[in-house]
Amino acid sequence: MKSKKTNSNQQRYILECLKTIDTPEALDLANKFIDRQAGDAASMTYARDMVGQPVDKEVTKDLFTRLPRAFRNQYEEQAEYVLIPPGQYK
C-alpha cells in the first residue's frame, strides 16, 4: 500500500534524512515504514537496506530496469542524481 500523502521521491528523501539523523528513534520510524509497506519498491528496498534487513534481489534487479537514468531533486536546488547500476568499475 502506498502512502497518499507522499510520493516516492519524497519518501526516499525522508528516509535519507532519517539515515543521516542516525538515532534509535529515526531507525524505529524507518522500521515502522517497512512494517506498514507504505512505499514503492525502491523506497522499501532503501528502507530495508538502511535498517539492515535483507533485500529481495529480484525486486532490486527489477528496479534498475524501471528507474530513470537520472533525475533532479527539487528539494536540493535541482541537484541531479544519476543511476549507477551495481557492478565492478575501474
A tleap script that builds the chain and sets N, CA, C and O, in Angstrom:
source leaprc.protein.ff14SB
mol = sequence {
  NMET LYS SER LYS LYS THR ASN SER ASN GLN
  GLN ARG TYR ILE LEU GLU CYS LEU LYS THR
  ILE ASP THR PRO GLU ALA LEU ASP LEU ALA
  ASN LYS PHE ILE ASP ARG GLN ALA GLY ASP
  ALA ALA SER MET THR TYR ALA ARG ASP MET
  VAL GLY GLN PRO VAL ASP LYS GLU VAL THR
  LYS ASP LEU PHE THR ARG LEU PRO ARG ALA
  PHE ARG ASN GLN TYR GLU GLU GLN ALA GLU
  TYR VAL LEU ILE PRO PRO GLY GLN TYR CLYS
}
set mol.1.N position { 0.837 -1.176 0.000 }
set mol.1.CA position { 0.000 0.000 0.000 }
set mol.1.C position { 0.888 1.247 0.000 }
set mol.1.O position { 1.775 1.379 0.844 }
set mol.2.N position { 0.653 2.145 -0.931 }
set mol.2.CA position { 1.429 3.373 -0.996 }
set mol.2.C position { 0.764 4.451 -0.153 }
set mol.2.O position { -0.457 4.482 -0.003 }
set mol.3.N position { 1.579 5.319 0.384 }
set mol.3.CA position { 1.070 6.458 1.123 }
set mol.3.C position { 0.478 7.461 0.148 }
set mol.3.O position { 1.064 7.729 -0.900 }
set mol.4.N position { -0.663 8.008 0.480 }
set mol.4.CA position { -1.276 9.011 -0.377 }
set mol.4.C position { -0.760 10.407 -0.029 }
set mol.4.O position { -1.056 11.369 -0.738 }
set mol.5.N position { -0.002 10.524 1.043 }
set mol.5.CA position { 0.481 11.827 1.474 }
set mol.5.C position { 1.834 12.184 0.873 }
set mol.5.O position { 2.153 13.368 0.756 }
set mol.6.N position { 2.629 11.208 0.493 }
set mol.6.CA position { 3.952 11.482 -0.065 }
set mol.6.C position { 4.168 10.667 -1.334 }
set mol.6.O position { 3.648 9.560 -1.469 }
set mol.7.N position { 4.937 11.224 -2.255 }
set mol.7.CA position { 5.273 10.463 -3.460 }
set mol.7.C position { 6.588 9.718 -3.212 }
set mol.7.O position { 7.197 9.865 -2.152 }
set mol.8.N position { 7.021 8.927 -4.180 }
set mol.8.CA position { 8.198 8.079 -3.982 }
set mol.8.C position { 9.474 8.895 -3.768 }
set mol.8.O position { 10.321 8.505 -2.963 }
set mol.9.N position { 9.626 10.010 -4.467 }
set mol.9.CA position { 10.817 10.844 -4.255 }
set mol.9.C position { 10.839 11.425 -2.847 }
set mol.9.O position { 11.890 11.466 -2.207 }
set mol.10.N position { 9.703 11.866 -2.372 }
set mol.10.CA position { 9.617 12.413 -1.023 }
set mol.10.C position { 9.915 11.335 0.018 }
set mol.10.O position { 10.582 11.600 1.017 }
set mol.11.N position { 9.420 10.119 -0.218 }
set mol.11.CA position { 9.672 9.025 0.725 }
set mol.11.C position { 11.164 8.737 0.829 }
set mol.11.O position { 11.684 8.584 1.935 }
set mol.12.N position { 11.862 8.661 -0.303 }
set mol.12.CA position { 13.303 8.386 -0.268 }
set mol.12.C position { 14.064 9.539 0.368 }
set mol.12.O position { 15.055 9.314 1.063 }
set mol.13.N position { 13.621 10.765 0.144 }
set mol.13.CA position { 14.261 11.923 0.768 }
set mol.13.C position { 14.093 11.861 2.286 }
set mol.13.O position { 15.042 12.125 3.024 }
set mol.14.N position { 12.898 11.517 2.752 }
set mol.14.CA position { 12.646 11.391 4.193 }
set mol.14.C position { 13.497 10.271 4.775 }
set mol.14.O position { 14.089 10.436 5.842 }
set mol.15.N position { 13.565 9.133 4.085 }
set mol.15.CA position { 14.392 8.022 4.564 }
set mol.15.C position { 15.867 8.419 4.634 }
set mol.15.O position { 16.570 8.039 5.570 }
set mol.16.N position { 16.332 9.182 3.648 }
set mol.16.CA position { 17.722 9.650 3.661 }
set mol.16.C position { 17.963 10.563 4.862 }
set mol.16.O position { 19.017 10.493 5.494 }
set mol.17.N position { 16.997 11.410 5.175 }
set mol.17.CA position { 17.113 12.278 6.355 }
set mol.17.C position { 17.166 11.444 7.628 }
set mol.17.O position { 17.969 11.724 8.518 }
set mol.18.N position { 16.322 10.425 7.723 }
set mol.18.CA position { 16.336 9.551 8.901 }
set mol.18.C position { 17.675 8.833 9.025 }
set mol.18.O position { 18.194 8.657 10.127 }
set mol.19.N position { 18.230 8.420 7.889 }
set mol.19.CA position { 19.536 7.754 7.903 }
set mol.19.C position { 20.616 8.715 8.401 }
set mol.19.O position { 21.503 8.318 9.156 }
set mol.20.N position { 20.541 9.961 7.983 }
set mol.20.CA position { 21.518 10.969 8.409 }
set mol.20.C position { 21.396 11.256 9.898 }
set mol.20.O position { 22.407 11.423 10.582 }
set mol.21.N position { 20.176 11.315 10.405 }
set mol.21.CA position { 19.955 11.563 11.833 }
set mol.21.C position { 20.571 10.441 12.660 }
set mol.21.O position { 21.208 10.692 13.683 }
set mol.22.N position { 20.377 9.197 12.211 }
set mol.22.CA position { 21.011 8.009 12.797 }
set mol.22.C position { 20.851 7.897 14.311 }
set mol.22.O position { 21.829 7.732 15.039 }
set mol.23.N position { 19.612 7.989 14.770 }
set mol.23.CA position { 19.306 7.761 16.180 }
set mol.23.C position { 18.390 6.544 16.263 }
set mol.23.O position { 17.800 6.149 15.257 }
set mol.24.N position { 18.261 5.944 17.443 }
set mol.24.CA position { 17.328 4.817 17.570 }
set mol.24.C position { 15.900 5.197 17.164 }
set mol.24.O position { 15.178 4.382 16.589 }
set mol.25.N position { 15.500 6.425 17.461 }
set mol.25.CA position { 14.150 6.869 17.093 }
set mol.25.C position { 13.993 6.952 15.577 }
set mol.25.O position { 12.945 6.595 15.039 }
set mol.26.N position { 15.023 7.420 14.894 }
set mol.26.CA position { 14.972 7.522 13.434 }
set mol.26.C position { 14.879 6.135 12.800 }
set mol.26.O position { 14.104 5.928 11.867 }
set mol.27.N position { 15.666 5.191 13.304 }
set mol.27.CA position { 15.606 3.819 12.781 }
set mol.27.C position { 14.268 3.169 13.092 }
set mol.27.O position { 13.768 2.363 12.308 }
set mol.28.N position { 13.685 3.520 14.241 }
set mol.28.CA position { 12.366 2.993 14.595 }
set mol.28.C position { 11.313 3.476 13.594 }
set mol.28.O position { 10.431 2.713 13.202 }
set mol.29.N position { 11.407 4.733 13.187 }
set mol.29.CA position { 10.481 5.257 12.181 }
set mol.29.C position { 10.657 4.541 10.836 }
set mol.29.O position { 9.679 4.254 10.146 }
set mol.30.N position { 11.895 4.259 10.477 }
set mol.30.CA position { 12.150 3.518 9.235 }
set mol.30.C position { 11.559 2.116 9.326 }
set mol.30.O position { 10.990 1.622 8.352 }
set mol.31.N position { 11.686 1.471 10.481 }
set mol.31.CA position { 11.094 0.140 10.671 }
set mol.31.C position { 9.574 0.189 10.574 }
set mol.31.O position { 8.960 -0.717 10.011 }
set mol.32.N position { 8.966 1.235 11.114 }
set mol.32.CA position { 7.508 1.380 11.017 }
set mol.32.C position { 7.079 1.562 9.559 }
set mol.32.O position { 6.046 1.040 9.142 }
set mol.33.N position { 7.879 2.306 8.788 }
set mol.33.CA position { 7.614 2.488 7.355 }
set mol.33.C position { 7.628 1.130 6.658 }
set mol.33.O position { 6.766 0.839 5.829 }
set mol.34.N position { 8.617 0.300 7.002 }
set mol.34.CA position { 8.721 -1.042 6.412 }
set mol.34.C position { 7.533 -1.902 6.818 }
set mol.34.O position { 6.936 -2.575 5.977 }
set mol.35.N position { 7.185 -1.882 8.104 }
set mol.35.CA position { 6.077 -2.701 8.598 }
set mol.35.C position { 4.749 -2.346 7.927 }
set mol.35.O position { 3.923 -3.221 7.670 }
set mol.36.N position { 4.553 -1.062 7.647 }
set mol.36.CA position { 3.306 -0.625 7.014 }
set mol.36.C position { 3.280 -0.880 5.517 }
set mol.36.O position { 2.230 -0.764 4.885 }
set mol.37.N position { 4.450 -1.235 4.934 }
set mol.37.CA position { 4.543 -1.408 3.477 }
set mol.37.C position { 4.002 -0.162 2.781 }
set mol.37.O position { 3.205 -0.253 1.848 }
set mol.38.N position { 4.453 1.007 3.254 }
set mol.38.CA position { 3.876 2.276 2.824 }
set mol.38.C position { 4.514 2.853 1.566 }
set mol.38.O position { 4.034 3.867 1.058 }
set mol.39.N position { 5.568 2.249 1.052 }
set mol.39.CA position { 6.263 2.871 -0.066 }
set mol.39.C position { 6.262 2.033 -1.325 }
set mol.39.O position { 5.779 0.902 -1.352 }
set mol.40.N position { 6.824 2.630 -2.377 }
set mol.40.CA position { 7.003 1.885 -3.618 }
set mol.40.C position { 8.204 0.945 -3.443 }
set mol.40.O position { 8.858 0.954 -2.401 }
set mol.41.N position { 8.483 0.149 -4.453 }
set mol.41.CA position { 9.539 -0.870 -4.334 }
set mol.41.C position { 10.902 -0.257 -4.033 }
set mol.41.O position { 11.655 -0.792 -3.220 }
set mol.42.N position { 11.226 0.861 -4.682 }
set mol.42.CA position { 12.531 1.493 -4.460 }
set mol.42.C position { 12.659 2.018 -3.041 }
set mol.42.O position { 13.705 1.856 -2.413 }
set mol.43.N position { 11.612 2.643 -2.530 }
set mol.43.CA position { 11.641 3.171 -1.157 }
set mol.43.C position { 11.740 2.039 -0.143 }
set mol.43.O position { 12.463 2.148 0.848 }
set mol.44.N position { 11.019 0.961 -0.388 }
set mol.44.CA position { 11.058 -0.178 0.544 }
set mol.44.C position { 12.446 -0.818 0.549 }
set mol.44.O position { 12.955 -1.182 1.608 }
set mol.45.N position { 13.057 -0.957 -0.625 }
set mol.45.CA position { 14.406 -1.516 -0.709 }
set mol.45.C position { 15.390 -0.627 0.035 }
set mol.45.O position { 16.232 -1.116 0.787 }
set mol.46.N position { 15.282 0.675 -0.176 }
set mol.46.CA position { 16.173 1.621 0.503 }
set mol.46.C position { 15.999 1.540 2.015 }
set mol.46.O position { 16.983 1.533 2.754 }
set mol.47.N position { 14.756 1.480 2.476 }
set mol.47.CA position { 14.485 1.414 3.917 }
set mol.47.C position { 15.038 0.118 4.520 }
set mol.47.O position { 15.634 0.139 5.596 }
set mol.48.N position { 14.841 -1.008 3.829 }
set mol.48.CA position { 15.352 -2.283 4.342 }
set mol.48.C position { 16.881 -2.277 4.408 }
set mol.48.O position { 17.474 -2.766 5.370 }
set mol.49.N position { 17.496 -1.725 3.391 }
set mol.49.CA position { 18.955 -1.626 3.383 }
set mol.49.C position { 19.434 -0.731 4.523 }
set mol.49.O position { 20.441 -1.022 5.170 }
set mol.50.N position { 18.717 0.342 4.760 }
set mol.50.CA position { 19.077 1.304 5.802 }
set mol.50.C position { 19.070 0.674 7.192 }
set mol.50.O position { 19.953 0.953 8.003 }
set mol.51.N position { 18.087 -0.167 7.471 }
set mol.51.CA position { 17.984 -0.765 8.804 }
set mol.51.C position { 18.623 -2.147 8.886 }
set mol.51.O position { 18.600 -2.790 9.935 }
set mol.52.N position { 19.191 -2.596 7.773 }
set mol.52.CA position { 19.910 -3.868 7.799 }
set mol.52.C position { 19.059 -5.093 7.580 }
set mol.52.O position { 19.489 -6.199 7.908 }
set mol.53.N position { 17.859 -4.937 7.034 }
set mol.53.CA position { 17.019 -6.095 6.724 }
set mol.53.C position { 17.399 -6.628 5.351 }
set mol.53.O position { 17.831 -5.861 4.490 }
set mol.54.N position { 17.245 -7.928 5.132 }
set mol.54.CA position { 17.552 -8.481 3.814 }
set mol.54.C position { 16.669 -7.869 2.732 }
set mol.54.O position { 15.496 -7.575 2.963 }
set mol.55.N position { 17.241 -7.684 1.569 }
set mol.55.CA position { 16.537 -7.095 0.433 }
set mol.55.C position { 16.300 -8.182 -0.603 }
set mol.55.O position { 17.191 -8.982 -0.890 }
set mol.56.N position { 15.103 -8.207 -1.160 }
set mol.56.CA position { 14.755 -9.172 -2.202 }
set mol.56.C position { 15.535 -8.834 -3.471 }
set mol.56.O position { 15.320 -7.779 -4.068 }
set mol.57.N position { 16.435 -9.719 -3.885 }
set mol.57.CA position { 17.306 -9.452 -5.034 }
set mol.57.C position { 16.514 -9.295 -6.333 }
set mol.57.O position { 16.912 -8.512 -7.196 }
set mol.58.N position { 15.413 -10.014 -6.490 }
set mol.58.CA position { 14.604 -9.878 -7.704 }
set mol.58.C position { 13.977 -8.491 -7.792 }
set mol.58.O position { 13.918 -7.899 -8.870 }
set mol.59.N position { 13.511 -7.977 -6.660 }
set mol.59.CA position { 12.934 -6.635 -6.650 }
set mol.59.C position { 14.006 -5.619 -7.002 }
set mol.59.O position { 13.756 -4.714 -7.797 }
set mol.60.N position { 15.203 -5.750 -6.423 }
set mol.60.CA position { 16.292 -4.825 -6.693 }
set mol.60.C position { 16.689 -4.870 -8.163 }
set mol.60.O position { 16.911 -3.830 -8.782 }
set mol.61.N position { 16.778 -6.068 -8.717 }
set mol.61.CA position { 17.127 -6.216 -10.134 }
set mol.61.C position { 16.085 -5.525 -11.013 }
set mol.61.O position { 16.437 -4.854 -11.983 }
set mol.62.N position { 14.822 -5.685 -10.682 }
set mol.62.CA position { 13.737 -5.075 -11.444 }
set mol.62.C position { 13.777 -3.553 -11.364 }
set mol.62.O position { 13.405 -2.878 -12.324 }
set mol.63.N position { 14.218 -3.007 -10.242 }
set mol.63.CA position { 14.262 -1.557 -10.069 }
set mol.63.C position { 15.151 -0.887 -11.105 }
set mol.63.O position { 14.822 0.188 -11.607 }
set mol.64.N position { 16.271 -1.513 -11.426 }
set mol.64.CA position { 17.209 -0.899 -12.351 }
set mol.64.C position { 16.692 -0.883 -13.785 }
set mol.64.O position { 17.229 -0.160 -14.625 }
set mol.65.N position { 15.671 -1.660 -14.074 }
set mol.65.CA position { 15.087 -1.611 -15.405 }
set mol.65.C position { 13.957 -0.584 -15.475 }
set mol.65.O position { 13.592 -0.150 -16.567 }
set mol.66.N position { 13.401 -0.189 -14.334 }
set mol.66.CA position { 12.264 0.728 -14.318 }
set mol.66.C position { 12.630 2.145 -13.891 }
set mol.66.O position { 11.909 3.082 -14.237 }
set mol.67.N position { 13.711 2.335 -13.161 }
set mol.67.CA position { 14.066 3.666 -12.678 }
set mol.67.C position { 14.628 4.523 -13.809 }
set mol.67.O position { 15.244 4.004 -14.740 }
set mol.68.N position { 14.415 5.837 -13.727 }
set mol.68.CA position { 15.014 6.709 -14.743 }
set mol.68.C position { 16.537 6.715 -14.606 }
set mol.68.O position { 17.063 6.458 -13.523 }
set mol.69.N position { 17.240 7.005 -15.692 }
set mol.69.CA position { 18.707 7.051 -15.663 }
set mol.69.C position { 19.216 8.204 -14.811 }
set mol.69.O position { 20.314 8.131 -14.260 }
set mol.70.N position { 18.424 9.271 -14.699 }
set mol.70.CA position { 18.815 10.425 -13.898 }
set mol.70.C position { 17.549 11.175 -13.490 }
set mol.70.O position { 16.520 11.084 -14.160 }
set mol.71.N position { 17.634 11.910 -12.398 }
set mol.71.CA position { 16.522 12.779 -12.010 }
set mol.71.C position { 17.070 13.974 -11.236 }
set mol.71.O position { 18.178 13.931 -10.701 }
set mol.72.N position { 16.288 15.022 -11.189 }
set mol.72.CA position { 16.668 16.226 -10.453 }
set mol.72.C position { 15.809 16.323 -9.198 }
set mol.72.O position { 14.599 16.100 -9.236 }
set mol.73.N position { 16.463 16.661 -8.078 }
set mol.73.CA position { 15.773 16.757 -6.799 }
set mol.73.C position { 15.366 18.210 -6.566 }
set mol.73.O position { 16.215 19.083 -6.388 }
set mol.74.N position { 14.076 18.450 -6.570 }
set mol.74.CA position { 13.572 19.817 -6.406 }
set mol.74.C position { 13.851 20.377 -5.018 }
set mol.74.O position { 13.798 21.591 -4.823 }
set mol.75.N position { 14.147 19.516 -4.056 }
set mol.75.CA position { 14.405 19.962 -2.687 }
set mol.75.C position { 15.878 20.296 -2.458 }
set mol.75.O position { 16.236 20.786 -1.387 }
set mol.76.N position { 16.717 20.046 -3.425 }
set mol.76.CA position { 18.150 20.326 -3.305 }
set mol.76.C position { 18.631 21.176 -4.479 }
set mol.76.O position { 19.630 20.856 -5.125 }
set mol.77.N position { 17.911 22.257 -4.743 }
set mol.77.CA position { 18.266 23.194 -5.795 }
set mol.77.C position { 18.503 22.492 -7.135 }
set mol.77.O position { 19.456 22.794 -7.853 }
set mol.78.N position { 17.606 21.541 -7.452 }
set mol.78.CA position { 17.651 20.796 -8.707 }
set mol.78.C position { 18.938 19.986 -8.894 }
set mol.78.O position { 19.398 19.793 -10.019 }
set mol.79.N position { 19.514 19.515 -7.787 }
set mol.79.CA position { 20.695 18.651 -7.879 }
set mol.79.C position { 20.333 17.429 -8.723 }
set mol.79.O position { 19.248 16.864 -8.580 }
set mol.80.N position { 21.242 17.032 -9.594 }
set mol.80.CA position { 20.973 15.893 -10.471 }
set mol.80.C position { 21.592 14.628 -9.894 }
set mol.80.O position { 22.757 14.622 -9.496 }
set mol.81.N position { 20.801 13.552 -9.853 }
set mol.81.CA position { 21.256 12.249 -9.398 }
set mol.81.C position { 21.266 11.312 -10.606 }
set mol.81.O position { 20.309 11.276 -11.380 }
set mol.82.N position { 22.332 10.573 -10.758 }
set mol.82.CA position { 22.480 9.661 -11.882 }
set mol.82.C position { 22.498 8.232 -11.354 }
set mol.82.O position { 23.218 7.928 -10.403 }
set mol.83.N position { 21.714 7.365 -11.961 }
set mol.83.CA position { 21.645 5.964 -11.562 }
set mol.83.C position { 22.910 5.241 -12.016 }
set mol.83.O position { 23.242 5.242 -13.201 }
set mol.84.N position { 23.607 4.630 -11.073 }
set mol.84.CA position { 24.786 3.822 -11.387 }
set mol.84.C position { 24.443 2.389 -11.039 }
set mol.84.O position { 24.328 2.058 -9.859 }
set mol.85.N position { 24.276 1.526 -12.033 }
set mol.85.CA position { 23.904 0.128 -11.756 }
set mol.85.C position { 25.002 -0.570 -10.945 }
set mol.85.O position { 26.172 -0.196 -11.015 }
set mol.86.N position { 24.605 -1.588 -10.178 }
set mol.86.CA position { 25.596 -2.317 -9.394 }
set mol.86.C position { 26.565 -3.057 -10.307 }
set mol.86.O position { 26.223 -3.426 -11.430 }
set mol.87.N position { 27.754 -3.262 -9.816 }
set mol.87.CA position { 28.762 -3.970 -10.600 }
set mol.87.C position { 30.149 -3.477 -10.239 }
set mol.87.O position { 30.319 -2.674 -9.322 }
set mol.88.N position { 31.123 -3.960 -10.958 }
set mol.88.CA position { 32.511 -3.553 -10.720 }
set mol.88.C position { 32.907 -2.520 -11.761 }
set mol.88.O position { 32.591 -2.651 -12.944 }
set mol.89.N position { 33.603 -1.494 -11.299 }
set mol.89.CA position { 34.048 -0.422 -12.178 }
set mol.89.C position { 35.509 -0.138 -11.943 }
set mol.89.O position { 36.026 -0.351 -10.847 }
set mol.90.N position { 36.180 0.349 -12.986 }
set mol.90.CA position { 37.577 0.780 -12.850 }
set mol.90.C position { 37.614 2.284 -12.812 }
set mol.90.O position { 38.690 2.873 -12.701 }
savepdb mol mol.pdb
quit
